[in-house]
Amino acid sequence: MRQQGNRLMVRNHRRGYEVMKALVIEDDPMNMELAVDLLEVAGFEVLQTTRAMDGISVARAQHPDLILMDLGLPDMNGLQATKILKEDPRTIGIPIVALTAHSMPSDEATVMTAGCDGYISKPIDTRQFVKTLEKYLPVERSEK
């Protein structure tokens, strides 16, 4: 990864450096706005959807570098959507970080067992949000 202007870049083996892309799947407008604002300030291109099935379609088509997945979505539980993405060869390698209002240790274990790569509890700590996400980002990626 490297910074170019205000954009966070990742090295693609075939095409040089590209802007990091994050997909936020969140149905609460305030939580969506906060996550998008923080990611954009950090230099991400941000894709957004409020429904799990739409998020799955966007992930398959756009191949984001990171997915932030709300667990309480209207059409499907975020853990079910994570399972679908982790079983799909097109999306299996995309890190998924759960966003949830539940913050008990057992909740974190459930999220990780379901296939999420990380866990952020709400309300979001704006000072640590991007720093927390950085540990799930690829240093380099190959052609998708």
N, C-alpha and C positions, 0 to 999 in steps of 0.2 A: 504494500500500500504506500501511497505517497499523496501529498497535498499539492494541488495545482490551483492557485487562486483560492477560492472558497470551496472547491470541490474535492472530495475524497476519491482517489483514483485507485484502481486495482490493475495489476499487470495481467494482460491476457496474452498467452503464449503466441497467438497468431496475429493479433491486431494491435499490439502495444498497450498503452494505458487507456482505461475506460472509467467512466464515472460509476461509483458504487450505487447499486440500486436496491432499495428496500421496499417490501410490500407490507402494508399495514392492513390487517383484517380486524376491524373494530366497529361495533355498531353504535357506540355512544359518541355523539358528535363532539362533546368536549374532550374526551380522551383521544379521539382521532385527531382533533385540531392540535392538541398538545404534542402528541407523538410526531405528527407531520412537521410541525414547526421546529421541534428539536432536531429532527433528522435533516431537514433542509438547511438549518443554520450550520450543521456539521458537514454539509456538502453533499448529501445524498440526493439522488433522484428518487422521488417517493411515488409509489403506486398505492392506490387506496381502494378498498372495497368494504362494504358493511355486511356482507353475507359470505358464509363459508364456501358455498359452491362457486360463487363468483371468484373468490380468492384462489380456489384450486385451479380454475380455468386461467386466471391471470398468471399464476405461478408456472403453469405448464407452458404458456405462450411467451412470457417475458423473462423467465429464468432469473429472478432477482438474486442478489447476493445474500439476502437475509429476509426472513419473514417474521413479523411480529403478529402473534395470533392471540386474539381475545378468546377466552374459553367459553363465555356465555353469549353465543351468537344466536340469532333468531331462527335460522333454518337448520342448524346442525351444531352440536357441541364442538368446540375448538379442538378437543382431543380426538374426536372422530375424524375431523378434517386433517389433523396432523398425521394420523394413521394412514389415511389415503395418500397423502403426499409422500410419506416415508416408504410406502410400498410401490410407488410409481418410479420406474427407472429414470424418467425425465426430471424428477424433483427430489429424489432420495438424498442427494448431496447438499441441498439447501438447508442451512441452519435455521431452525425454528425456535423462537423465543416466546414463551407463553406470557401473556399479560393477564393478570387476574387480581381480583379484590381479595381472594383467599390467600392468607399468608402463614398458615400453620405449617410446621415441618412436614406433616403427613401430606399436605397438599403439594408441596414441592416434590416429594417422592412420587406421588401419583402422576404429576406432570412429566417428570423425567422418565418414568416407566412407560408412559404412553408414547414416547418418542421425541419429545421436545429436547432441544439441546441446551436450553436455559430457561430461566424463570425470572420475571420481574413482577413484583407485587404493586398494586395500585394503593394509594395514589403514587404516581411516578415521582421519584426523586430527580428533579430536573438537573441537579448538579452532577449526578452520577450516571444518568441514563445512557448517554453516548459512550462513556467510558466502560460501562457494563457491557454494552453491545459489542465493543471492539474485540473482545476476546472470542467472539463467535465469527468474526469476519475472516474471509480467506486472504492470505498474503498474495497469492497468485491464483489464477484459475485458467483452466484450459478451455478450448473452444467448446461451446455447448451446442 
